[in-house]
Amino acid sequence: MVTEKMVVTMAKNVIPITEMRIGEEGTIVGIKDKEPFPRRLWVLGLFPGKKIRKLSSSLAGGSVVLRCGTQELALGRGLATRIMVEVER
């Protein structure tokens, strides 16, 4: 349900998308700060349990580019910082 709040437990392998390495894959686990998962992300196909790959990011605080299935998406850094991903390291 879109209105449910996703609480993310800070584990070693759960990080924000912005901290992923280029080419690294992960699974979305939720949103930081006990906020509801934004509807616009559900519409884009980004929701808990979805696998993503980080394709690029700007060092100057610009957008972060992800691959989700067959589509490539650019997210603003502010939103990307709040999306928590479980990675295998």
N, C-alpha and C positions, 0 to 999 in steps of 0.2 A: 504494500500500500504506500502511495507516495507521501502521505502525511506522517508516516511513522518517523520517529527520530532515530537516527543511527548514532550509536555511541561507540567510539573507537577506543579500544584498549591499546595503550602504547606498548607494543612489544618490539623486540629488536628488529624484526623484519617487516614492521609496518611503518611506512614513511610517506610523506607527501609526494605527489607526482614530481614536484620541482626538485626533489632530492634524488630521483632516479637517474641512473646513468643513461647516456644515449645508447639506444639499442636494447636496453634492459626491458624485460617483460614483468608484468605483475597483475594481480587481481584486485579490483576495487573492493574495499571493505566498508567504506562509509565516508562520512564528512566529519571533520574536526569540530570541536566545540559544541557538541550535542545539538546541532542544527538539523532541521528536516532536510532530507535529500532534495535538492532543487528539481522541480518538474522539468525545466528545460534540459537538464542532463538526462533524464529518463527518455525524453523525446529524441535526443541525439543517440540513444543506445548506451549511455554511460550510467550504469547502476551497479549496486553491490553484486559481486559474483562474476562480473564481466572482465575478461582478460584484455589487457592493453599492452602496447609497446610504445616506448618513448622514442620518437624519431629525431627531434631536435628541440633546442631551446636557445633563447638569446641571453647572453651574459649581462646585457644592459637592462634586464628587467622586463623584456618583451614577452611575447606569447610562447606557449609550449605546444609543440605539434605531436599528436599521438596517432597511432593506428589502432582502430577498434574494429575488428573483423576486416571487412574490405574497404572501409572508409578511413580517410585521414581527417583529423579535426584539429583546429587551433583553439586553444583556451587561453584566456588572459591569465597572467601570473597570479593575480589575487585569488581567482577561483581554483587554479591548479594547486596552490599552496594548501587549500582546505580539503582537497580530495585525498583521502588516505588509501594507500595501496600496499598490499602484502607482496613482497618480493622474496626470491630465493637467493641468498648470498652465501 
